[in-house]
């Protein structure tokens, strides 16, 4: 295994996941506030599930997203 190639590929994937996920959550929360489904002070449960094929890795992270 080439550690440099592996590390670069991981970083590229994680950057894409982080940026895309943040944009989607911001958009969904703003739309929910605009439509009245949220008031803007809630805490929302969030869960991210990572899977990696070929080695059967599943990793789950749960956290609350606080709106204010």
C-alpha positions in Angstrom: 0.0 0.0 0.0 1.2 3.5 -0.8 0.6 5.5 2.3 0.8 8.8 0.5 -1.8 7.9 -2.1 -4.1 6.3 0.6 -3.8 9.4 2.8 -4.5 11.8 0.0 -7.5 9.8 -1.1 -8.9 9.7 2.4 -8.5 13.4 2.9 -10.2 14.2 -0.5 -13.1 11.9 0.5 -13.5 13.4 4.0 -13.3 17.0 2.7 -16.0 16.2 0.1 -18.2 14.6 2.8 -17.7 17.5 5.2 -18.5 20.3 2.7 -21.4 18.5 1.1 -22.9 17.5 4.4 -22.7 21.0 5.9 -24.3 22.6 2.9 -27.2 20.1 2.8 -27.9 20.5 6.6 -27.7 24.3 6.4 -30.1 24.3 3.4 -32.6 21.9 5.1 -32.6 23.8 8.3 -33.1 27.2 6.6 -36.0 25.7 4.6 -37.6 24.2 7.7 -37.3 27.6 9.5 -38.8 29.4 6.5 -41.7 27.0 6.3 -42.4 27.1 10.0 -41.5 23.5 10.8 -38.7 24.8 13.0 -38.5 27.8 15.2 -34.7 28.2 15.2 -33.8 27.3 18.8 -34.2 23.5 18.6 -31.5 20.8 19.1 -31.7 18.3 16.2 -30.4 14.7 16.5 -27.9 14.0 13.8 -26.3 10.7 12.8 -23.6 9.9 10.2 -23.0 6.4 9.2 -19.7 5.6 7.4 -19.4 2.3 5.5 -16.3 1.0 3.7 -16.9 -1.8 1.3 -14.4 -4.6 0.9 -13.6 -4.8 4.7 -17.1 -4.5 6.2 -16.4 -1.4 8.1 -19.4 0.4 9.6 -18.9 3.4 11.9 -21.7 5.5 13.3 -21.4 9.0 14.9 -24.4 10.6 16.7 -24.6 14.2 18.0 -27.1 16.9 18.5 -27.0 19.9 16.3 -28.0 23.0 18.2 -29.7 25.9 16.4 -29.4 28.4 19.1 
